[in-house]
Amino acid sequence: MAQWKDTNEGKAGGGGGSTVAPGSGERSEHTPGNEAAKSSEEMLLRNMAAKQKGIISKVTARGELGRRIRDMGLVPGTLIEIQGRAPLKDPVAIRVRGFTLTLRNNEADQILIKREETR
C-alpha cells in the first residue's frame, strides 16, 4: 500500500505542512481545522431556512411517531428542500421525493439534516 509523504519531515516545527500523494505529484496544504471548512453541517430540520437543501442523516423519533415519519419517506439518505413555513413558523413545508409534505415542528425536531456549506 502506498504511503503519504510529509514534505516537512525532519524540519523544526514539522507538523501541518504540505503532503504529497504517492504518484500524484500534487501538493495539498494541510492545516488543522481545514477539514471543518469542507465538511457539511448537521442541524435539525426545524432550524433550516426556506430554499435550503440537505440530506436526512438521522431520525431520532421512536415508536409511533418514528414509524409515521419513516412511512412518509423521511429516512436517512433522502434529499429534502425547505419550501416554506406558515406565518407562525409551524408547520414547515418540505419537498421530498417529488412531492410537498408539511410537518409540525415537534415532528421536524426529530429529524437531523446534513447540509453542504454554501459559500
Secondary structure, DSSP 8 states (H G I E B T S, - for coil): ----EETTTTSTT-TT-EEE-TTT--EEE--TTHHHHHS-EEEEGGG--TT-EEEEEEE---HHHHHHHHHTT--TT-EEEEEEE-TTS-SEEEEETTEEEEE-HHHHTTEEEEE----
